[in-house]
């Protein structure tokens, strides 16, 4: 999920250091030192920074996994009272409020420069406005469980894109095997041998496109926002403000303004934004700074499990054997795609090669 996506998995594994590189969700949010691994949360952009919390990292790790895992349930509850675009608008709005408030407390400024803001606008579209909205539309017709599993395919999309977008990231046979295994996992989740009986193909496709958008966005951020000199908190706050502005313009065009504000959907959207898109970013940032990106992005493998448990227990969603089995296959494939990369060795000094907390999900895990 990140600021993701909920959960926000890693798109590619590479040893190249970067000062900005998701998640989500969402969204969305794998264990690597790659683009997503160095992110500050699902679907966020950011620069360097550091800090250590007084709360044990294991507690924050568990809280982050729960927040991103429950994000898909919050989306489902939000769409019970509001059009998908307004669910997404509320998500980025409340997420932006959290980050801007923290920026004010820390007395940090938003980024400067038209070029930086232009790239951040594209990042906001690819990592926030578009995938958040697609997941919300998807959950009109598919379960939150299936949406959470689709989010876990982001590393698979990332590996495919890395073949043409990241020249220093040379895929190995192991990673190709992971891609094939992940594809088999998706077919298993959907019950391909039954002709996808019981699954809405349109909703599923929207969720998969949302995961693809995360992967594209993280690669874009890595190529355009890696050396801005701004803190990742500043960059992410600006990105969410831009996403809020984008959805504020688009939502009224495609959906009528809400005429009522039912309590449960409103609370779900507030939680989705403030927790899953704001607070989760801070947790992820602190974890990357303290225990490194590899450990921090292990949340990727807990998000679908938590999303499934939440959907079944709290929303009475139906669970057949192929859903958890397929999810495990997808995660196994995603894990394989994050290892064994023959990346070109960096010529920077060893001190510079230490991964710093940076941008999102971003491969968000999530996101996330």
C-alpha positions in Angstrom: 0.0 0.0 0.0 1.5 2.8 0.0 2.6 6.6 0.5 1.1 3.5 -0.5 0.2 2.2 -1.7 -0.4 0.4 0.5 2.3 -1.7 0.8 4.9 -1.0 -1.5 7.1 -3.6 -3.0 10.3 -3.2 -4.8 10.3 -3.0 -8.5 13.9 -3.7 -9.2 17.0 -4.8 -7.3 20.1 -2.7 -7.8 23.1 -1.7 -5.9 23.2 1.8 -7.3 22.9 4.3 -4.4 20.3 7.0 -4.8 19.0 9.9 -2.9 15.5 9.4 -4.2 13.9 6.5 -5.6 7.6 2.7 -3.5 5.0 3.1 -2.2 0.7 2.6 -1.2 -0.6 1.4 -1.0 -1.0 2.0 -1.5 -0.4 0.4 -1.9 2.4 -0.7 -2.4 4.1 -1.3 -1.7 10.3 -6.4 -1.8 13.5 -7.1 0.2 16.1 -5.4 -1.8 18.2 -2.3 -1.9 16.4 -1.2 -5.1 14.1 1.6 -6.0 11.3 0.7 -3.7 13.5 -0.4 -1.0 15.0 3.0 -0.6 11.7 4.6 -0.5 10.1 6.4 2.3 6.7 4.8 1.9 4.4 3.6 -0.8 4.3 6.0 -3.6 6.3 8.9 -2.3 9.3 10.7 -3.5 12.0 12.0 -1.4 15.6 12.9 -0.7 17.9 11.9 2.1 17.5 12.2 5.8 18.1 10.3 9.0 16.7 9.7 12.4 16.0 7.1 15.0 12.8 6.4 17.0 12.6 5.5 20.7 10.0 2.8 19.8 11.6 -0.6 19.0 11.8 -1.1 15.2 10.0 -4.4 15.4 6.9 -2.7 16.9 7.0 -0.1 14.1 7.5 -2.8 11.5 4.4 -4.7 12.7 2.4 -1.5 12.8 3.4 -0.6 9.3 2.5 -4.0 8.0 -0.9 -3.8 9.7 -1.6 -0.3 8.4 -0.8 -1.2 4.8 -2.5 -4.5 5.1 -5.7 -2.9 6.3 -5.6 -0.2 3.6 -7.5 -2.3 1.2 -10.3 -2.9 3.7 -10.4 0.9 4.3 -10.7 1.4 0.5 -13.6 -1.0 0.4 -15.4 0.7 3.3 -14.7 4.1 1.7 -16.3 3.1 -1.6 -19.5 2.1 0.3 -20.2 5.8 0.9 -18.3 7.7 -1.8 -17.3 7.6 -5.4 -13.9 6.1 -6.0 -12.3 9.4 -7.0 -13.4 11.0 -3.7 -12.0 8.1 -1.8 -8.7 8.7 -3.4 -9.0 12.5 -2.9 -9.6 12.0 0.8 -6.7 9.6 1.0 -4.1 12.0 -0.4 -5.7 15.0 1.3 -5.4 13.6 4.8 -2.0 12.1 4.0 -0.8 15.5 2.9 -2.2 17.1 6.1 -0.1 14.8 8.2 3.1 15.4 6.3 2.6 19.2 6.0 2.0 19.4 9.7 5.2 17.5 10.4 7.1 19.7 8.0 5.8 22.7 9.9 6.9 21.2 13.3 10.3 20.3 11.9 10.5 23.7 10.2 11.3 22.2 6.8 10.4 23.9 3.6 8.8 22.4 0.5 11.0 21.9 -2.5 11.9 24.8 -4.8 12.3 25.0 -8.5 9.8 24.6 -11.4 11.7 21.5 -12.7 11.5 19.7 -9.4 7.8 20.5 -9.1 7.1 19.4 -12.6 8.7 16.0 -12.0 6.8 15.7 -8.7 3.6 16.3 -10.5 4.2 13.3 -12.8 5.2 11.3 -9.7 2.0 12.3 -8.0 0.0 11.1 -10.9 1.8 7.8 -11.4 2.3 6.9 -7.7 -0.7 8.4 -6.0 -3.7 9.9 -8.0 -3.8 7.2 -10.7 -3.1 4.0 -8.8 -5.1 5.0 -5.7 -8.1 5.8 -7.9 -7.7 2.5 -9.9 -7.7 0.5 -6.7 -10.8 2.3 -5.5 -12.6 1.6 -8.8 -11.4 -2.0 -8.7 -12.8 -2.6 -5.2 -16.3 -1.8 -6.5 -16.3 -5.2 -8.1 -13.5 -7.3 -6.5 -12.7 -8.2 -2.9 -10.2 -6.3 -0.8 -8.4 -9.6 -0.6 -7.9 -9.8 -4.3 -6.9 -6.2 -4.5 -4.2 -6.7 -1.9 -2.8 -9.7 -3.8 -2.8 -7.7 -7.1 -0.8 -5.1 -5.3 1.9 -7.7 -4.6 2.5 -8.0 -8.3 4.3 -4.7 -8.4 7.8 -6.2 -8.2 6.9 -8.4 -11.1 5.9 -5.4 -13.2 9.1 -3.6 -12.0 11.3 -6.4 -13.3 9.7 -6.4 -16.7 10.2 -2.6 -16.9 13.7 -2.8 -15.7 14.7 -4.8 -18.8 14.3 -1.7 -20.9 14.4 1.2 -18.3 17.4 0.3 -16.1 20.4 -0.6 -18.1 22.5 -1.2 -15.0 20.1 -3.9 -13.8 20.8 -7.1 -15.6 18.2 -9.8 -15.0 19.4 -13.3 -14.3 17.7 -16.6 -14.9 16.6 -16.6 -11.3 14.7 -13.4 -11.8 13.2 -14.6 -15.0 12.1 -17.7 -13.1 10.5 -15.4 -10.5 8.6 -13.5 -13.2 7.2 -16.8 -14.6 6.3 -18.0 -11.1 4.6 -14.8 -10.3 2.5 -15.1 -13.5 1.5 -18.6 -12.5 0.5 -17.3 -9.1 -1.8 -14.6 -10.6 -3.5 -17.3 -12.7 -3.9 -19.4 -9.6 -5.5 -16.6 -7.6 -7.9 -15.9 -10.5 -8.8 -19.6 -11.0 -7.8 -19.7 -14.6 -8.7 -23.4 -15.0 -12.3 -22.4 -14.2 -12.4 -19.6 -16.8 -11.9 -17.0 -14.0 -15.3 -18.0 -12.6 -16.4 -15.7 -9.8 -13.8 -13.0 -10.5 -14.6 -9.7 -12.2 -12.1 -9.3 -15.0 -12.5 -5.6 -15.3 -11.9 -5.0 -11.6 -9.0 -7.3 -11.5 -7.4 -5.6 -14.6 -7.8 -2.2 -12.9 -6.0 -3.4 -9.8 -3.2 -4.9 -11.9 -2.8 -1.7 -13.9 -2.6 0.2 -10.6 0.3 -2.0 -9.6 1.9 -1.4 -13.0 1.5 2.4 -12.5 3.5 2.1 -9.2 6.3 0.3 -11.0 6.4 3.0 -13.8 6.3 5.8 -11.3 9.1 4.5 -9.2 11.4 4.1 -12.2 10.4 7.6 -13.3 11.2 9.0 -9.8 14.6 7.3 -9.7 15.5 8.8 -13.1 14.3 12.3 -12.4 14.3 13.1 -8.7 17.4 11.3 -7.3 19.6 14.4 -6.8 17.4 17.3 -5.7 19.0 17.8 -2.4 15.6 18.0 -0.6 14.6 15.8 2.3 12.3 12.9 1.5 9.8 14.4 3.9 9.7 17.6 2.0 9.5 15.8 -1.4 6.7 13.5 -0.2 4.7 16.3 1.3 4.9 18.2 -2.0 4.0 15.1 -4.0 0.9 14.5 -1.9 -0.1 18.2 -2.2 0.1 17.9 -6.0 -1.9 14.6 -6.0 -4.5 16.4 -3.9 -4.7 19.2 -6.4 -4.9 16.8 -9.3 -7.8 14.8 -7.8 -9.6 18.0 -6.6 -9.8 19.0 -10.3 -10.6 15.6 -11.8 -13.0 14.2 -9.2 -15.9 16.7 -9.7 -15.6 16.2 -13.5 -16.3 12.5 -13.4 -18.4 12.2 -10.2 -21.0 14.5 -8.5 -20.0 16.1 -5.3 -21.0 14.0 -2.2 -24.3 15.0 -0.7 -24.0 13.0 2.5 -21.1 11.9 4.7 -21.8 8.5 6.4 -19.7 8.0 9.4 -18.0 4.6 8.7 -16.8 5.5 5.1 -15.6 8.9 6.4 -13.6 7.3 9.2 -12.2 4.7 6.8 -11.0 7.5 4.4 -9.5 9.4 7.2 -7.6 6.3 8.4 -6.6 5.5 4.9 -5.1 8.9 4.4 -3.7 9.8 7.8 -2.5 6.3 8.7 -1.9 4.5 5.4 -0.6 7.4 3.5 0.8 9.8 6.1 1.9 8.0 9.2 3.0 4.9 7.3 5.5 7.1 5.4 7.1 8.2 8.6 7.3 4.6 9.9 8.9 3.4 6.7 11.4 6.3 6.7 12.5 5.5 10.2 12.8 1.8 9.5 14.9 2.3 6.4 17.2 4.7 8.4 17.5 2.3 11.3 17.5 -1.3 10.0 18.1 -0.7 6.3 15.9 -1.1 3.2 16.1 -4.9 2.9 14.6 -5.4 6.3 12.2 -2.5 6.1 10.6 -3.6 2.8 9.9 -7.1 4.1 6.5 -5.6 4.9 5.7 -6.5 1.2 5.3 -10.1 2.2 3.0 -9.4 5.1 0.6 -7.0 3.4 -1.4 -9.6 1.2 -1.7 -11.9 4.3 -3.1 -9.1 6.4 -5.3 -7.9 3.6 -6.7 -11.4 3.2 -7.3 -11.9 6.9 -9.0 -8.5 7.3 -11.2 -9.1 4.3 -12.3 -12.5 5.4 -12.7 -11.7 9.1 -14.3 -8.2 8.9 -16.0 -8.1 5.5 -17.0 -11.8 5.3 -15.3 -12.1 1.9 -15.2 -15.6 0.5 -11.9 -17.4 0.5 -11.3 -20.4 -1.6 -8.1 -22.6 -1.6 -6.6 -21.0 -4.7 -6.5 -17.5 -3.3 -4.0 -18.1 -0.5 -2.1 -20.7 -2.5 -1.8 -18.3 -5.5 -0.8 -15.4 -3.2 2.1 -17.5 -1.8 3.2 -18.3 -5.4 3.0 -14.6 -6.3 5.1 -13.6 -3.3 7.6 -16.3 -4.0 8.0 -15.1 -7.5 8.3 -11.5 -6.3 11.1 -12.6 -3.9 13.0 -14.2 -6.7 12.8 -11.1 -8.9 14.4 -9.1 -6.1 17.6 -11.2 -5.9 20.4 -12.2 -8.2 20.7 -9.0 -10.1 24.1 -8.5 -11.8 24.1 -4.8 -11.3 27.0 -2.8 -12.3 29.2 -2.0 -9.4 29.1 1.6 -8.2 32.4 3.5 -8.3 31.3 5.8 -5.5 33.1 5.7 -2.1 32.0 3.0 0.2 30.4 5.6 2.6 28.2 6.8 -0.2 27.0 3.3 -1.0 25.1 3.0 2.3 21.4 3.1 1.3 19.7 6.2 2.7 16.0 6.5 3.3 14.5 8.1 0.3 11.5 8.5 -1.7 8.2 5.5 -1.4 6.8 2.6 -1.9 8.3 3.4 -3.6 8.3 0.2 -5.2 5.5 1.1 -1.5 5.7 -0.8 -1.3 2.4 0.1 -1.0 1.9 1.5 -1.8 1.0 0.0 -0.2 
